[in-house]
Amino acid sequence: MKTLSLTTIFILISLVSIFVACDTTTDDLPVATDTNENTAKQIEILLTDAPLDAEEVNIDLQQVVIFSGEEGKDSLDMNTLAGTYNLLDFQNGLTTLIADVELTADSIKQVRLILGANNNIVVDGETHPLTIPSADKSGLKVKVNKAITAETLNQITIDFDAEKSVKQKGNGDYMMKPVLKVVE
């Protein structure tokens, strides 16, 4: 009977170890994750207002749309809490959630508020129609240019400055030329 040399035994053990090590499945390997692109990021749009000498300034919010992408041309309808909002309820640091959505974009370029026809102002207890040009077609546009991250809840607060926006026309009617800005 032949005996195996110590060198031969060492070579056989090494070969068996190599074959066992090569037989790993991909389940044991770490999965590469993309840290930014295609990761869902939560975004919320909030509304606030500056004071005005009126009892109510009501807007008929129908839809909130965000624009993202390189050129800001990719649009997405948000989950909008449509309804009538009295802007004067959201003064002195008070805000309200008007829309939210999860998206994979890395930045938001613009937010648009699409309004319906039922906008009004209440002054001295009397309700007056409030005309807002283009609010129901192209919407009220707010430039944002905000980077969006996956690590936190991203909030954009829009300050709807009713005091600067609402004007009384010579015939007593009211018109709104919206003054909107993003609050940091």
C-alpha positions as CSV (number, residue, x, y, z in Angstrom):
1,M,0.0,0.0,0.0
2,K,1.3,3.4,-1.0
3,T,1.3,6.2,1.5
4,L,0.6,9.7,0.4
5,S,3.3,12.2,0.9
6,L,2.7,15.3,3.1
7,T,3.0,17.5,0.1
8,T,0.3,15.6,-1.8
9,I,-2.1,15.7,1.1
10,F,-1.5,19.5,1.4
11,I,-2.2,19.9,-2.4
12,L,-5.5,17.8,-2.1
13,I,-6.7,19.9,0.9
14,S,-6.0,23.1,-0.9
15,L,-7.8,22.0,-4.1
16,V,-10.9,20.9,-2.0
17,S,-10.9,24.3,-0.2
18,I,-10.7,26.1,-3.5
19,F,-13.7,24.2,-5.0
20,V,-15.8,24.7,-1.9
21,A,-15.0,28.4,-1.9
22,C,-16.0,28.8,-5.5
23,D,-19.4,27.1,-4.9
24,T,-21.0,30.1,-3.2
25,T,-24.4,31.3,-4.4
26,T,-25.3,34.9,-5.1
27,D,-27.6,34.9,-2.1
28,D,-24.5,35.3,0.1
29,L,-23.3,38.4,-1.8
30,P,-24.2,41.9,-0.8
31,V,-26.7,43.6,-3.0
32,A,-25.5,46.9,-4.6
33,T,-28.0,49.6,-3.9
34,D,-28.4,52.9,-5.7
35,T,-28.3,55.5,-3.1
36,N,-30.0,58.3,-5.0
37,E,-31.5,57.5,-8.4
38,N,-34.7,55.6,-8.6
39,T,-35.1,55.7,-4.8
40,A,-38.5,56.8,-3.7
41,K,-38.4,60.1,-1.8
42,Q,-41.3,61.5,0.2
43,I,-42.3,65.1,-0.6
44,E,-45.0,67.2,1.0
45,I,-46.3,70.6,0.0
46,L,-47.5,72.9,2.8
47,L,-49.4,76.3,2.6
48,T,-49.0,79.4,4.8
49,D,-50.1,83.0,4.5
50,A,-49.3,86.6,5.5
51,P,-52.0,88.7,7.2
52,L,-54.7,90.7,5.3
53,D,-57.5,93.0,6.5
54,A,-60.4,90.7,5.6
55,E,-62.3,87.9,7.4
56,E,-61.6,85.2,4.8
57,V,-59.7,84.7,1.5
58,N,-60.9,81.4,0.1
59,I,-59.1,79.5,-2.7
60,D,-60.7,76.5,-4.4
61,L,-57.6,74.2,-4.7
62,Q,-58.2,71.4,-7.3
63,Q,-54.7,70.0,-8.0
64,V,-51.0,70.4,-7.1
65,V,-48.5,69.5,-9.8
66,I,-44.7,69.3,-9.5
67,F,-42.2,69.7,-12.2
68,S,-38.8,67.9,-12.0
69,G,-36.0,66.7,-14.2
70,E,-33.1,68.4,-15.9
71,E,-35.2,71.0,-17.7
72,G,-38.1,70.9,-15.2
73,K,-40.4,69.5,-17.9
74,D,-41.3,66.2,-16.2
75,S,-44.7,66.8,-14.4
76,L,-46.3,64.7,-11.8
77,D,-49.8,65.2,-10.3
78,M,-49.5,65.0,-6.5
79,N,-52.0,63.4,-4.1
80,T,-53.8,66.6,-3.5
81,L,-56.1,67.4,-0.6
82,A,-58.5,69.3,-2.9
83,G,-61.0,71.7,-1.3
84,T,-61.6,75.3,-0.2
85,Y,-58.8,76.8,1.9
86,N,-59.2,80.1,3.8
87,L,-55.7,81.5,3.5
88,L,-56.1,83.6,6.6
89,D,-56.3,80.4,8.7
90,F,-52.6,79.8,8.0
91,Q,-50.9,82.8,9.4
92,N,-48.2,83.4,12.0
93,G,-46.3,80.1,11.4
94,L,-49.4,77.9,10.9
95,T,-49.3,75.6,7.9
96,T,-51.5,73.0,6.4
97,L,-50.7,70.0,4.2
98,I,-52.2,70.3,0.7
99,A,-50.4,67.5,-1.2
100,D,-47.9,64.7,-1.0
101,V,-46.3,62.1,-3.2
102,E,-43.4,59.7,-3.4
103,L,-41.1,60.4,-6.4
104,T,-37.7,59.2,-7.7
105,A,-36.5,62.6,-9.0
106,D,-33.5,64.3,-7.4
107,S,-35.0,67.8,-7.5
108,I,-38.1,69.8,-7.9
109,K,-38.0,72.8,-10.2
110,Q,-41.5,74.1,-9.9
111,V,-44.9,73.7,-8.1
112,R,-48.2,74.6,-9.7
113,L,-51.4,75.1,-7.8
114,I,-54.5,74.5,-10.0
115,L,-57.5,76.4,-8.7
116,G,-61.2,76.0,-9.5
117,A,-63.8,78.8,-10.0
118,N,-65.1,79.1,-6.4
119,N,-62.6,81.6,-5.0
120,N,-63.9,84.4,-2.8
121,I,-63.1,87.0,-0.2
122,V,-65.2,88.0,2.8
123,V,-64.9,91.7,3.8
124,D,-67.1,93.3,6.5
125,G,-69.2,90.1,6.6
126,E,-70.0,90.3,2.8
127,T,-68.7,87.6,0.4
128,H,-67.3,88.8,-2.9
129,P,-66.1,86.7,-5.9
130,L,-62.3,86.7,-6.2
131,T,-61.0,86.6,-9.8
132,I,-57.7,84.8,-10.3
133,P,-56.5,84.9,-14.0
134,S,-55.1,81.6,-15.3
135,A,-55.5,79.8,-12.0
136,D,-57.7,77.1,-13.5
137,K,-55.7,76.6,-16.7
138,S,-51.9,76.8,-16.2
139,G,-52.1,77.2,-12.5
140,L,-50.3,79.4,-10.0
141,K,-46.6,78.8,-10.6
142,V,-43.9,78.8,-7.9
143,K,-40.3,78.3,-8.8
144,V,-38.7,75.9,-6.2
145,N,-35.3,74.5,-7.4
146,K,-35.0,72.2,-4.4
147,A,-32.9,69.1,-4.1
148,I,-34.8,66.1,-2.8
149,T,-33.1,63.4,-0.6
150,A,-34.2,60.0,0.5
151,E,-33.0,60.3,4.0
152,T,-35.6,62.8,5.3
153,L,-39.1,63.9,4.7
154,N,-38.9,66.7,2.2
155,Q,-41.3,69.6,2.8
156,I,-41.9,72.6,0.7
157,T,-43.9,75.4,2.3
158,I,-45.5,77.9,0.0
159,D,-46.2,81.3,1.4
160,F,-49.4,82.7,-0.3
161,D,-49.1,86.4,0.5
162,A,-52.8,87.4,0.5
163,E,-52.0,91.0,1.6
164,K,-49.9,91.6,-1.5
165,S,-52.0,89.4,-3.8
166,V,-55.6,90.7,-3.3
167,K,-56.6,94.0,-4.9
168,Q,-59.9,95.7,-5.0
169,K,-60.8,97.1,-8.4
170,G,-62.4,100.4,-9.0
171,N,-65.9,98.8,-9.4
172,G,-65.7,97.1,-6.0
173,D,-64.8,93.6,-7.3
174,Y,-61.8,91.8,-6.0
175,M,-58.9,90.4,-8.1
176,M,-56.0,88.3,-7.0
177,K,-52.5,88.6,-8.6
178,P,-50.9,85.9,-6.6
179,V,-47.6,86.6,-4.8
180,L,-46.2,83.2,-3.9
181,K,-42.8,82.2,-2.5
182,V,-41.1,79.2,-1.0
183,V,-40.4,79.6,2.7
184,E,-37.1,78.0,3.8
